[in-house]
Amino acid sequence: MTNATELGTAPVRPLLFKYALPAIIAMTASSLYNIADSIFIGHGCGPLALSGLAVAKPFMDICAAFGSLVGVGASTLIAIKLGEKEYESANRVLGNVIILNVLLSTLVMVVGLIWLDPILYAFGASPDTLPYAHDYMEIILFGNILTHIYFGLNSVLRSMGHPKWAMVSTIVAVGVNVILDPIFIFGLGMGVRGAALATVISQAVSVVWQLILLANPHEIIHFHRGIWRLEPTITIRALQIGLSPFLMNLAHCMVVIIVNNQLARYGGDMAIATYGVINRFTFVFAMIVMGLNQGMQPIVGFNYGAKQYHRMLHAFSLTAWLATAVMTTVFILGEAVPEYMIRVFTNDPTLIADSILPMRIICVFMWLVGFQMVTGNFFTSIGMAGKAIFLSLTRQVIFLIPLLLLLPALFTRTPILGVWWSMPVSDALSALTAAVILWVQLGKFRRKIAEQEAWIHTTPPQPD
């Protein structure tokens, strides 16, 4: 109980660091695993394997999108319920997390396995890269249930007031993965299938740890009788809240599909490999911002439920400034030393040379991305699904997809430059849109704060 109620009483700045630092450590560890995975595959299987992994990534993101649909929505709902002191309702949300994750992940697995090759071809695979993408995704899909439960319960642990538990869960998965990767890829000669198998096994280990923690009857949120049935009210509300990150992930997948196809059209498999390398580089810092968002989410959700709007806005403002600083680092590194960042992933001289200019282009407005990410997550954290969904779609769909189709036609001599430039232009436009919507909403919250202060000053003290 103490861990949950401190969300509404402890000083905001240290509270944010208490919740965000474990999440950042966990997300950074996860991103380092992704880097290690790419390094092992790049050096052990070659540039075509990296291209195949880049093709498989949007499919993996679709799987993750269904996990976020349940996990983020349910964890936000739990934080709001705790702020409202509706503890039994929060427990029933936990039961719904498990049931929904099992149902959705099974559906995704079955559909994905049946149409695996056509999906990968649609995502930009070529006859040369399909075998790598197929082998990787086949194993990932068989472990999809574990992936959904793993991410969903990690979100729940943070909303319960246990960010360190969520951090340990992620670090355990990353540690097991990094150990198994070289064993399976090099020692057993399993190639990309070994990398995928290492991922599934590592998540299984963490799921066991999470289930043990949530079986503790002394926790305010724990497994017990009466929570193991789907409740329409909880299910619909959780899915509504989770719809924003779901659509954001789904939109990202759509964008990657279009990008891969445009790159294949104008630059071939090596251009797709370039995009994969740049994505891995920016992904490290984006994961830090996601860690900040995960730390912010329970604080904002709890205080919104408790109508403590000043604390809610303080947590948001601090998170936005920190996220901007993180993504400004991406801008500096991408512009100043792109070659050194690329060499981490590959020693292929052609791929290195081809990736320098695209990285500089993609990173030109990266310093705006942190603010946009935090703003979208802020609206998700307070249950304003409509605004969160719109903001998630601006960067990935509303601006980027038309630009991906339009700009290559404008760069008549080198149309692939139009593909690269579409990304930073979309970043700038979506950040501007987020700023306008946020300004309007902050005005409403400030009026509510003024009303609360006026009521406090005009209400006479009650006698003992």
Secondary structure, DSSP 8 states (H G I E B T S, - for coil): -HHHHGGGTS-HHHHHHHHHHHHHHHHHHHHHHHHHHHHHHHHHH-HHHHHHHHHHHHHHHHHHHHHHHHHHHHHHHHHHHHHTT-HHHHHHHHHHHHHHHHHHHHHHHHHHHHTHHHHHHHTT--TTTHHHHHHHHHHHHHTHHHHHHHHHHHHHHHHTT-HHHHHHHHHHHHHHHHHHHHIIIIIS--HHHHHHHHHHHHHHHHHHHHHHHHT-TTSSS---TT--S--HHHHHHHHHHHHHHHHHHHHHHHHHHHHHHHHHHHT-HHHHHHHHHHHHHHHHHHHHHHHHHHHHHHHHHHHHHTT-HHHHHHHHHHHHHHHHHHHHHHHHHHHH-HHHHHHTT---HHHHHHHHHHHHHHTTTGGGHHHHHHHHHHHHHTT-HHHHHHHHHIIIIITHHHHHHHHHHH-SS-HHHHHHHHHHHHHHHHHHHHHHHHHHHHHHHHHHHHHHHHHHHHS-----
